[in-house]
Amino acid sequence: MIDEIDLKLLSLLHQNARYSLKQLAQEVFLSSPAVSSRIERMEKMGIISGYQVTVNHQKLGYHITAFINLAMDPSQKTVFYPFIKSCPNVIECNCVTGSYSMLIKVVSHSTEELDEFIGELQKFGNTKTQIVFSTVVPYRGIVLGELPASDEQKT
């Protein structure tokens, strides 16, 4: 299991995945090898699943961000999944509950490009699109706080 030091390391890495082991070690008052061992353990546990760069899509010319709901028959998943994974403008695709079966986050250079992509999606079913005006809270992952109390601590 993970402890408070692991949570602190996760929080630090979430702020900046490029922190050196030395910087992390200073923050949690451990040696660099101890920090390295903890990070490696969390990677093996699947708690840390990767490291990534956050990109400003607008600076790369993707001025439109949209969420597309797609109502799709479940039998189409075997064809849809490879298709959606191959679309470079798809930031995220989630299978969801409710009236629609997929929630897709996309970026586009223009509304025309977005319209063309929606046309491709409509081969799989009905869509409903919402264009993002602004983002109040950008992606930040989960906010790591204290560990939940164990059953032993509750009694």
Stockholm file with secondary structure:
# STOCKHOLM 1.0

chainA/1-155         MIDEIDLKLLSLLHQNARYSLKQLAQEVFLSSPAVSSRIERMEKMGIISGYQVTVNHQKLGYHITAFINLAMDPSQKTVFYPFIKSCPNVIECNCVTGSYSMLIKVVSHSTEELDEFIGELQKFGNTKTQIVFSTVVPYRGIVLGELPASDEQKT
#=GR chainA/1-155 SS CCCHHHHHHHHHHHHCTTCCHHHHHHHHTSCHHHHHHHHHHHHHHTSSCCCCCCCCGGGGTCCEEEEEEEEECGGGHHHHHHHHHTCTTEEEEEECSSSCSEEEEEEESSHHHHHHHHHHHTTTEEEEEEECSCCSSCCCCCCCCCCCCCHHHHC
#=GC SS_cons         CCCHHHHHHHHHHHHCTTCCHHHHHHHHTSCHHHHHHHHHHHHHHTSSCCCCCCCCGGGGTCCEEEEEEEEECGGGHHHHHHHHHTCTTEEEEEECSSSCSEEEEEEESSHHHHHHHHHHHTTTEEEEEEECSCCSSCCCCCCCCCCCCCHHHHC
//
